[in-house]
Amino acid sequence: MELTWSIYRIQSFPLFDNKQNVVSTVSWNVTGNDGQNQSAVSGVTTLKIGDLSNFIAYEQLTQKQIVEWVQTSLGTEKINSIQRQIDIDIANKKQNPQVVPIAQEKPLPWVTTGVN
């Protein structure tokens, strides 16, 4: 099963080592989907920013680049752990399917309708 990585928040230092908007912290989500079931793992990674020799201006960053930074920071062992966690969760959903009720919108009980 392929994992989909997405970035939903970035924090940066306005000025660091004479560079502007240096990304320091990334909030991410990894989703796995087998076609019937889905599972996700979220996390926050603080990037090592000591060496800015390959600095990329904030405006030129792509999600792909930031995902690569996060994956490098996490390392293979952690990435494999995330994959296992998603696989186990999806396997559990297959073995124990749950019917999820559909929520319905109701009028607020303190709001009266009609004409006074």
TABEL-V189080 format. One line per field, one symbol per residue. ss: DSSP state (H for helix, E for strand, - for the rest). psi: psi as a letter, one per 40 degrees, with the letter a starting at -180 (. if undefined). burial: I if it has 9 or more other C-alpha atoms within 8 Angstrom, else O. A space follows every 50 residues. Layout:
ss = ???
psi = ???
burial = ???
//
This chain:
ss = --EEEEEEEEEEEEEE--EEEEEEEEEEEEEEE----EEEEEEEEE---- -------HHH--HHHHHHHHHHHHHHHHHHHHHHHHHHHHHHHHH----- ----------------
psi = hiihhiheihiihdhhfeiifhhdhhhihhhiheddiiiihiihhhihfd hfdfhhideeiiddddddddddddiddddddddddddddddddddgihhh ihiihiihdehiiih.
burial = OOIOIIIOOIOIIOIIOOOIIIIIIIIIIIIIIOOOIIIIIOOOIOIOOO OOOOOOOIOOIOOOOIIOIIIOIIOOOOIOOIIOOIIOIIOOIOOOOOOO OOOOOOOOOOOOOOOO
//
